Amino acid sequence: MIRHSAIYAGSVTHRRAFPVTHRLRYGVWYVLVDLDELGELDRVRGMAVDRPAVVSFRTRDHGARDGSPLRPWIERRLAEAGVDLEGGAVRILCHPRVLGYVFNPLTVWFCHGPAGDLRAVLYEVGNTFGEWHHYLVPVDAQDRGPHVFTKELFVSPFIDMDATYEFHTDVPGERLAIAVRERVAQGQVLTVALVGRRLPMTTRDLIRVLLRYPLVTLKTIGGIHWEATKLWWKGAPYRRRGAPPAHDLTVVTAPKIAPPATSRLGERLDA
């Protein structure tokens, strides 16, 4: 029985402050996949795990990206940061493959203890060059956010590498709210808000989001290039891509997490 995996339908908004101003908003949908429920997802018509379907979740799109099981991979990474889930749930928020294609600018892993307490968050940031970097944030009951860490991976050719991220992240419940502020030496250059509402992981609701937001993964990659073209046209300075980081994992040593209650932070930033 699918209890924890779900669909989240909503929107993503970007606001860029300088050197040129720019704003975008797109309708999107994501899935929250509980690793303990992977075997149940195949029962949703139109959805599959590690095989072709209209919508599919592929283990090789995450973790080691070699198709190996995800649970041992995340547990090894958590062990590097001294985190033990003691068998607790791991849930991944991401785009699934739609008609075989996926691109995830951001994937978020929520790692829980056996009592449901959040023990770590893993932010998996990807770029359009096929590179990715993991930022692992151990958390405890005293943390109140935000998560702040140094940018390690080249993402946008219009933002300096010398930057920091500030993540405000609610544990997904009836609502999804993630807000990101990116800061450079001159100040806060970019604000991103991802908001959505929870839908059950059923055939009916999967069809609903497919009809409302068709080809969402192609729309994501297409939107990135379209908005980049508009920024270039506006005169935003272009930065060349450098070498990727030597290691694909950064453990954040000063962990903080927003409380799991609905903070409406994302809605405020999206207003």
Secondary structure, 3 states (H helix, E strand, C coil): CCCCCEEEEEEEEEEECCCCCEEEEEEEEEEEEEHHHHHHHCCCCCEEECCCCCEEECHHHCCCCCCCCHHHHHHHHHHHCCCCCCCCCEEEEECCEECCECCCCEEEEEEECCCCCEEEEEEEEECCCCCEEEEEEECCCCCCCCEEEECCCCCCCCCCCCCEEEEEECCCCCEEEEEEEEEECCEEEEEEEEEEEEEECCHHHHHHHHHHCCCHHHHHHHHHHHHHHHHHHHCCCCCCCCCCCCCCEEECCCCCCCCCCCCCHHHHHHC
